[in-house]
Amino acid sequence: MMDTMAHPPKNDLHSTSPHAPLAKYYMDEIERRSFVASIFDRTASHYDWIDRTMSLGSGLRYRRDALRRAGFTRGMTMLDVAVGSGLMARAALDIQSGIGRVTGLDVSMGMLDKARNSVPLALVQGYAEQLPFSDGCVEFVTMGFALRHVSNLESTFVEYRRVLKPGGVLLILELTRPPHGTLKYALSRFYLQSVVPLIARLGPGRADAQVLMEYFWDTVDNAVPPETIIDALSECGFEHAIHKRKMLRMFSEYVAVKPA
């Protein structure tokens, strides 16, 4: 499955950032990559607590249900990009009951160490935009709530399509803010921008956890709309790309298929 060859993105594609630049945290792409890796390294040991607080305890169950809705079944090979502490991989292993193979990839060594201590799977350090795997090596690619942390959508989706087998499925979970000016937007902003960072500050990780949650909301608030993500998937060669909203219409599921 491993491949030491680099696979640069195609030059004829657009280059769409998942959200507007956030000068509060970084000034350029080099600083952005360093900031993302560093903040996840520093909060890795507390991330599961943070996730449970933010998702009201629904995190693992929701991921398991989303995988089933996308067609993930026992025996499939899966690559979980931005594996984090291993929640998506854990959900996949629950479905598989030990029949199948799941590999996790993350840029953060802290997160990989956390996942290594909690989930029995192969783990690799790397970037979504340049996956260190051979062509057509897996049947399923997943990414849980991390699309906002890539450099651009197209180079990421080109890599996802490359490592999928013909007919393989891509599942991306993400948060989508409600429209500006609505009550739902005001409530979600208050909860994610104020309440969650405060709770994170009081719990394990303290200052670093608070910064992570503040960054979390800023990336959600400035993210491109779902239509942009669907268009990028289609431009990168995926078929049947769809977007569905779940759980208060803030949880987004993107599913697309590599042509057979």
C-alpha atoms as a printed R data frame, in Angstrom:
    type eleno elety resid chain resno       x      y       z
1   ATOM     1    CA   MET     A     1   0.000  0.000   0.000
2   ATOM     2    CA   MET     A     2   2.837  2.406   0.800
3   ATOM     3    CA   ASP     A     3   4.338  4.426  -2.028
4   ATOM     4    CA   THR     A     4   7.388  6.650  -1.612
5   ATOM     5    CA   MET     A     5   6.732  8.446  -4.910
6   ATOM     6    CA   ALA     A     6   5.369 11.990  -4.691
7   ATOM     7    CA   HIS     A     7   2.201 12.742  -6.641
8   ATOM     8    CA   PRO     A     8   1.864 16.504  -7.214
9   ATOM     9    CA   PRO     A     9  -1.565 17.959  -8.003
10  ATOM    10    CA   LYS     A    10  -2.562 18.514 -11.619
11  ATOM    11    CA   ASN     A    11  -1.649 21.953 -12.873
12  ATOM    12    CA   ASP     A    12  -4.845 22.474 -14.911
13  ATOM    13    CA   LEU     A    13  -7.147 22.382 -11.875
14  ATOM    14    CA   HIS     A    14  -8.368 25.285  -9.801
15  ATOM    15    CA   SER     A    15  -6.825 25.922  -6.393
16  ATOM    16    CA   THR     A    16  -9.640 26.516  -3.920
17  ATOM    17    CA   SER     A    17  -8.843 27.114  -0.266
18  ATOM    18    CA   PRO     A    18 -11.346 25.513   2.124
19  ATOM    19    CA   HIS     A    19 -11.735 28.833   3.946
20  ATOM    20    CA   ALA     A    20 -10.541 32.420   3.839
21  ATOM    21    CA   PRO     A    21  -7.052 33.140   5.287
22  ATOM    22    CA   LEU     A    22  -7.024 33.551   9.067
23  ATOM    23    CA   ALA     A    23  -4.313 36.095   9.916
24  ATOM    24    CA   LYS     A    24  -5.132 35.700  13.596
25  ATOM    25    CA   TYR     A    25  -3.311 32.349  13.527
26  ATOM    26    CA   TYR     A    26  -0.853 32.437  10.582
27  ATOM    27    CA   MET     A    27   0.395 34.639   7.733
28  ATOM    28    CA   ASP     A    28   1.187 32.196   4.938
29  ATOM    29    CA   GLU     A    29   0.914 28.530   3.939
30  ATOM    30    CA   ILE     A    30   4.120 27.510   5.729
31  ATOM    31    CA   GLU     A    31   2.890 29.064   8.969
32  ATOM    32    CA   ARG     A    32  -0.561 27.520   8.479
33  ATOM    33    CA   ARG     A    33   0.836 23.997   8.218
34  ATOM    34    CA   SER     A    34   3.053 24.555  11.233
35  ATOM    35    CA   PHE     A    35   0.187 25.997  13.289
36  ATOM    36    CA   VAL     A    36  -2.209 23.149  12.467
37  ATOM    37    CA   ALA     A    37   0.328 20.436  13.297
38  ATOM    38    CA   SER     A    38   1.390 22.213  16.491
39  ATOM    39    CA   ILE     A    39  -2.082 22.875  17.911
40  ATOM    40    CA   PHE     A    40  -3.159 19.275  17.333
41  ATOM    41    CA   ASP     A    41   0.087 17.973  18.807
42  ATOM    42    CA   ARG     A    42  -0.501 20.014  21.961
43  ATOM    43    CA   THR     A    43  -4.154 18.998  22.360
44  ATOM    44    CA   ALA     A    44  -3.950 15.349  21.265
45  ATOM    45    CA   SER     A    45  -4.135 13.865  24.757
46  ATOM    46    CA   HIS     A    46  -7.313 15.829  25.499
47  ATOM    47    CA   TYR     A    47  -8.977 15.672  22.076
48  ATOM    48    CA   ASP     A    48 -11.508 12.947  22.858
49  ATOM    49    CA   TRP     A    49 -12.765 14.946  25.843
50  ATOM    50    CA   ILE     A    50 -13.022 18.056  23.671
51  ATOM    51    CA   ASP     A    51 -14.903 16.156  20.964
52  ATOM    52    CA   ARG     A    52 -17.386 14.696  23.451
53  ATOM    53    CA   THR     A    53 -18.020 18.136  24.910
54  ATOM    54    CA   MET     A    54 -18.565 19.751  21.522
55  ATOM    55    CA   SER     A    55 -20.704 16.958  20.032
56  ATOM    56    CA   LEU     A    56 -22.716 16.268  23.207
57  ATOM    57    CA   GLY     A    57 -21.460 12.689  23.238
58  ATOM    58    CA   SER     A    58 -22.695 11.792  19.748
59  ATOM    59    CA   GLY     A    59 -19.309 11.642  18.029
60  ATOM    60    CA   LEU     A    60 -18.627  7.914  17.667
61  ATOM    61    CA   ARG     A    61 -22.259  6.959  17.024
62  ATOM    62    CA   TYR     A    62 -22.666  9.614  14.347
63  ATOM    63    CA   ARG     A    63 -19.505  8.535  12.535
64  ATOM    64    CA   ARG     A    64 -20.623  4.898  12.573
65  ATOM    65    CA   ASP     A    65 -24.029  5.792  11.136
66  ATOM    66    CA   ALA     A    66 -22.472  8.012   8.458
67  ATOM    67    CA   LEU     A    67 -20.174  5.205   7.346
68  ATOM    68    CA   ARG     A    68 -23.119  2.842   7.012
69  ATOM    69    CA   ARG     A    69 -25.116  5.424   5.039
70  ATOM    70    CA   ALA     A    70 -22.187  5.768   2.614
71  ATOM    71    CA   GLY     A    71 -22.081  2.007   2.052
72  ATOM    72    CA   PHE     A    72 -19.142  0.974   4.202
73  ATOM    73    CA   THR     A    73 -19.350 -2.726   5.108
74  ATOM    74    CA   ARG     A    74 -17.283 -5.539   6.590
75  ATOM    75    CA   GLY     A    75 -14.239 -6.615   4.613
76  ATOM    76    CA   MET     A    76 -13.562 -3.277   2.920
77  ATOM    77    CA   THR     A    77 -10.155 -1.610   2.930
78  ATOM    78    CA   MET     A    78 -10.267  1.963   4.185
79  ATOM    79    CA   LEU     A    79  -7.932  4.957   4.474
80  ATOM    80    CA   ASP     A    80  -8.922  7.498   7.128
81  ATOM    81    CA   VAL     A    81  -7.214 10.805   6.375
82  ATOM    82    CA   ALA     A    82  -6.696 13.129   9.364
83  ATOM    83    CA   VAL     A    83  -7.293 10.150  11.619
84  ATOM    84    CA   GLY     A    84  -6.793 12.289  14.723
85  ATOM    85    CA   SER     A    85  -7.366 10.304  17.898
86  ATOM    86    CA   GLY     A    86  -8.972  7.538  15.839
87  ATOM    87    CA   LEU     A    87 -12.719  8.166  16.197
88  ATOM    88    CA   MET     A    88 -13.590  7.508  12.537
89  ATOM    89    CA   ALA     A    89 -11.273  4.510  12.398
90  ATOM    90    CA   ARG     A    90 -12.834  3.167  15.604
91  ATOM    91    CA   ALA     A    91 -16.296  3.505  14.063
92  ATOM    92    CA   ALA     A    92 -15.126  1.615  10.959
93  ATOM    93    CA   LEU     A    93 -13.597 -1.176  13.037
94  ATOM    94    CA   ASP     A    94 -16.869 -1.492  14.962
95  ATOM    95    CA   ILE     A    95 -18.684 -2.101  11.683
96  ATOM    96    CA   GLN     A    96 -16.055 -4.519  10.416
97  ATOM    97    CA   SER     A    97 -15.825 -6.634  13.567
98  ATOM    98    CA   GLY     A    98 -12.204 -7.327  12.696
99  ATOM    99    CA   ILE     A    99 -12.876 -8.264   9.049
100 ATOM   100    CA   GLY     A   100 -11.143 -5.708   6.832
101 ATOM   101    CA   ARG     A   101  -8.229 -3.312   7.025
102 ATOM   102    CA   VAL     A   102  -8.163  0.315   8.142
103 ATOM   103    CA   THR     A   103  -5.173  2.652   7.770
104 ATOM   104    CA   GLY     A   104  -4.988  6.072   9.382
105 ATOM   105    CA   LEU     A   105  -2.989  9.101   8.234
106 ATOM   106    CA   ASP     A   106  -2.368 12.367  10.042
107 ATOM   107    CA   VAL     A   107   0.085 15.248   9.958
108 ATOM   108    CA   SER     A   108   0.212 15.435  13.768
109 ATOM   109    CA   MET     A   109   2.516 12.988  15.528
110 ATOM   110    CA   GLY     A   110   0.696 13.741  18.754
111 ATOM   111    CA   MET     A   111  -2.576 12.597  17.249
112 ATOM   112    CA   LEU     A   112  -0.947  9.510  15.761
113 ATOM   113    CA   ASP     A   113   0.439  8.586  19.179
114 ATOM   114    CA   LYS     A   114  -3.020  9.072  20.682
115 ATOM   115    CA   ALA     A   115  -4.628  6.886  18.018
116 ATOM   116    CA   ARG     A   116  -1.914  4.252  18.386
117 ATOM   117    CA   ASN     A   117  -2.794  3.846  22.053
118 ATOM   118    CA   SER     A   118  -6.526  3.481  21.463
119 ATOM   119    CA   VAL     A   119  -7.193  1.851  18.077
120 ATOM   120    CA   PRO     A   120  -5.528 -1.220  16.499
121 ATOM   121    CA   LEU     A   121  -4.698  0.005  12.994
122 ATOM   122    CA   ALA     A   122  -1.787  0.932  10.733
123 ATOM   123    CA   LEU     A   123  -0.781  4.595  11.111
124 ATOM   124    CA   VAL     A   124   1.205  6.848   8.786
125 ATOM   125    CA   GLN     A   125   2.291 10.476   9.045
126 ATOM   126    CA   GLY     A   126   1.574 12.568   5.961
127 ATOM   127    CA   TYR     A   127  -0.495 15.222   4.220
128 ATOM   128    CA   ALA     A   128  -3.843 14.775   2.493
129 ATOM   129    CA   GLU     A   129  -2.514 16.700  -0.514
130 ATOM   130    CA   GLN     A   130   0.338 14.220  -1.067
131 ATOM   131    CA   LEU     A   131  -0.668 10.787   0.151
132 ATOM   132    CA   PRO     A   132   2.218  8.285   0.551
133 ATOM   133    CA   PHE     A   133   0.187  5.386  -0.888
134 ATOM   134    CA   SER     A   134   0.046  3.598  -4.208
135 ATOM   135    CA   ASP     A   135  -2.662  4.093  -6.834
136 ATOM   136    CA   GLY     A   136  -5.947  2.226  -6.378
137 ATOM   137    CA   CYS     A   137  -5.049  0.693  -3.025
138 ATOM   138    CA   VAL     A   138  -8.273  1.145  -1.003
139 ATOM   139    CA   GLU     A   139 -12.028  0.838  -1.470
140 ATOM   140    CA   PHE     A   140 -13.005  3.620   0.923
141 ATOM   141    CA   VAL     A   141 -11.445  6.982   1.837
142 ATOM   142    CA   THR     A   142 -12.780  8.987   4.766
143 ATOM   143    CA   MET     A   143 -12.066 12.353   6.336
144 ATOM   144    CA   GLY     A   144 -13.833 13.402   9.514
145 ATOM   145    CA   PHE     A   145 -14.153 17.144  10.220
146 ATOM   146    CA   ALA     A   146 -10.739 18.047   8.829
147 ATOM   147    CA   LEU     A   147 -11.305 19.293   5.286
148 ATOM   148    CA   ARG     A   148 -10.943 22.826   6.673
149 ATOM   149    CA   HIS     A   149  -7.303 22.053   7.478
150 ATOM   150    CA   VAL     A   150  -6.012 21.224   3.963
151 ATOM   151    CA   SER     A   151  -4.214 23.739   1.744
152 ATOM   152    CA   ASN     A   152  -6.665 23.448  -1.155
153 ATOM   153    CA   LEU     A   153  -9.571 21.260  -2.173
154 ATOM   154    CA   GLU     A   154  -8.471 20.180  -5.631
155 ATOM   155    CA   SER     A   155  -5.035 18.768  -4.786
156 ATOM   156    CA   THR     A   156  -6.645 16.887  -1.893
157 ATOM   157    CA   PHE     A   157  -9.453 15.425  -3.995
158 ATOM   158    CA   VAL     A   158  -7.050 14.425  -6.793
159 ATOM   159    CA   GLU     A   159  -5.116 12.379  -4.250
160 ATOM   160    CA   TYR     A   160  -8.272 10.802  -2.828
161 ATOM   161    CA   ARG     A   161  -9.357  9.750  -6.309
162 ATOM   162    CA   ARG     A   162  -5.893  8.390  -7.086
163 ATOM   163    CA   VAL     A   163  -5.661  6.030  -4.098
164 ATOM   164    CA   LEU     A   164  -9.238  4.750  -4.479
165 ATOM   165    CA   LYS     A   165  -9.936  1.633  -6.480
166 ATOM   166    CA   PRO     A   166 -12.323  2.016  -9.440
167 ATOM   167    CA   GLY     A   167 -15.810  2.283  -7.973
168 ATOM   168    CA   GLY     A   168 -14.367  3.262  -4.585
169 ATOM   169    CA   VAL     A   169 -16.208  5.665  -2.282
170 ATOM   170    CA   LEU     A   170 -15.134  8.922  -0.634
171 ATOM   171    CA   LEU     A   171 -16.895 10.065   2.547
172 ATOM   172    CA   ILE     A   172 -16.167 13.485   4.036
173 ATOM   173    CA   LEU     A   173 -17.784 14.676   7.254
174 ATOM   174    CA   GLU     A   174 -17.707 18.383   7.967
175 ATOM   175    CA   LEU     A   175 -19.522 21.163   9.799
176 ATOM   176    CA   THR     A   176 -21.441 23.745   7.778
177 ATOM   177    CA   ARG     A   177 -22.569 26.935   9.445
178 ATOM   178    CA   PRO     A   178 -26.151 28.150   8.980
179 ATOM   179    CA   PRO     A   179 -26.687 31.247   6.794
180 ATOM   180    CA   HIS     A   180 -25.636 34.585   8.275
181 ATOM   181    CA   GLY     A   181 -28.431 36.591   9.817
182 ATOM   182    CA   THR     A   182 -30.482 33.591  10.915
183 ATOM   183    CA   LEU     A   183 -31.339 32.490  14.441
184 ATOM   184    CA   LYS     A   184 -29.551 29.172  13.832
185 ATOM   185    CA   TYR     A   185 -26.397 31.054  12.892
186 ATOM   186    CA   ALA     A   186 -26.577 33.200  16.026
187 ATOM   187    CA   LEU     A   187 -27.099 30.160  18.253
188 ATOM   188    CA   SER     A   188 -24.357 28.074  16.607
189 ATOM   189    CA   ARG     A   189 -21.941 31.007  16.756
190 ATOM   190    CA   PHE     A   190 -22.661 31.589  20.436
191 ATOM   191    CA   TYR     A   191 -22.217 27.894  21.249
192 ATOM   192    CA   LEU     A   192 -19.110 27.200  19.161
193 ATOM   193    CA   GLN     A   193 -17.400 30.582  19.498
194 ATOM   194    CA   SER     A   194 -18.132 31.273  23.171
195 ATOM   195    CA   VAL     A   195 -19.462 28.305  25.133
196 ATOM   196    CA   VAL     A   196 -17.252 25.520  23.768
197 ATOM   197    CA   PRO     A   197 -13.943 27.452  24.066
198 ATOM   198    CA   LEU     A   198 -14.873 28.405  27.625
199 ATOM   199    CA   ILE     A   199 -15.613 24.787  28.544
200 ATOM   200    CA   ALA     A   200 -12.358 23.746  26.829
201 ATOM   201    CA   ARG     A   201 -10.479 26.351  28.870
202 ATOM   202    CA   LEU     A   202 -11.864 24.903  32.109
203 ATOM   203    CA   GLY     A   203 -11.125 21.276  31.191
204 ATOM   204    CA   PRO     A   204  -7.974 19.340  30.260
205 ATOM   205    CA   GLY     A   205  -5.590 21.194  28.001
206 ATOM   206    CA   ARG     A   206  -6.838 24.592  29.153
207 ATOM   207    CA   ALA     A   207  -5.282 27.372  27.038
208 ATOM   208    CA   ASP     A   208  -4.325 25.151  24.083
209 ATOM   209    CA   ALA     A   209  -7.773 23.546  24.030
210 ATOM   210    CA   GLN     A   210  -9.367 26.989  24.029
211 ATOM   211    CA   VAL     A   211  -7.236 28.120  21.082
212 ATOM   212    CA   LEU     A   212  -8.145 24.946  19.177
213 ATOM   213    CA   MET     A   213 -11.864 25.538  19.680
214 ATOM   214    CA   GLU     A   214 -11.607 29.194  18.726
215 ATOM   215    CA   TYR     A   215  -9.736 28.183  15.572
216 ATOM   216    CA   PHE     A   216 -12.347 25.488  14.971
217 ATOM   217    CA   TRP     A   217 -15.170 28.035  14.867
218 ATOM   218    CA   ASP     A   218 -13.202 30.523  12.749
219 ATOM   219    CA   THR     A   219 -12.577 27.877  10.082
220 ATOM   220    CA   VAL     A   220 -16.251 26.874  10.097
221 ATOM   221    CA   ASP     A   221 -17.444 30.482   9.934
222 ATOM   222    CA   ASN     A   222 -15.130 31.305   7.001
223 ATOM   223    CA   ALA     A   223 -15.482 28.033   5.093
224 ATOM   224    CA   VAL     A   224 -16.557 27.775   1.468
225 ATOM   225    CA   PRO     A   225 -20.182 26.701   0.907
226 ATOM   226    CA   PRO     A   226 -21.103 23.066   0.182
227 ATOM   227    CA   GLU     A   227 -21.667 23.873  -3.497
228 ATOM   228    CA   THR     A   228 -17.998 24.765  -3.872
229 ATOM   229    CA   ILE     A   229 -16.941 21.430  -2.396
230 ATOM   230    CA   ILE     A   230 -19.307 19.505  -4.678
231 ATOM   231    CA   ASP     A   231 -18.002 21.402  -7.731
232 ATOM   232    CA   ALA     A   232 -14.395 20.622  -6.738
233 ATOM   233    CA   LEU     A   233 -15.190 16.923  -6.358
234 ATOM   234    CA   SER     A   234 -16.714 16.848  -9.838
235 ATOM   235    CA   GLU     A   235 -13.807 18.781 -11.354
236 ATOM   236    CA   CYS     A   236 -11.386 16.249  -9.871
237 ATOM   237    CA   GLY     A   237 -13.121 13.342 -11.584
238 ATOM   238    CA   PHE     A   238 -15.552 12.029  -8.961
239 ATOM   239    CA   GLU     A   239 -19.041 10.942  -9.920
240 ATOM   240    CA   HIS     A   240 -22.383 11.085  -8.098
241 ATOM   241    CA   ALA     A   241 -21.104 13.697  -5.646
242 ATOM   242    CA   ILE     A   242 -23.821 14.527  -3.142
243 ATOM   243    CA   HIS     A   243 -24.150 16.638  -0.004
244 ATOM   244    CA   LYS     A   244 -26.531 15.904   2.855
245 ATOM   245    CA   ARG     A   245 -27.128 17.795   6.078
246 ATOM   246    CA   LYS     A   246 -27.647 15.908   9.334
247 ATOM   247    CA   MET     A   247 -28.064 16.730  13.036
248 ATOM   248    CA   LEU     A   248 -29.480 20.269  13.257
249 ATOM   249    CA   ARG     A   249 -28.437 20.717   9.602
250 ATOM   250    CA   MET     A   250 -24.932 21.701  10.717
251 ATOM   251    CA   PHE     A   251 -23.337 18.290  10.152
252 ATOM   252    CA   SER     A   252 -22.554 17.786   6.459
253 ATOM   253    CA   GLU     A   253 -21.884 14.498   4.694
254 ATOM   254    CA   TYR     A   254 -20.225 14.515   1.271
255 ATOM   255    CA   VAL     A   255 -20.203 11.241  -0.660
256 ATOM   256    CA   ALA     A   256 -18.623 10.731  -4.075
257 ATOM   257    CA   VAL     A   257 -17.557  7.755  -6.195
258 ATOM   258    CA   LYS     A   258 -14.496  7.131  -8.341
259 ATOM   259    CA   PRO     A   259 -15.629  6.061 -11.828
260 ATOM   260    CA   ALA     A   260 -15.556  2.314 -12.363
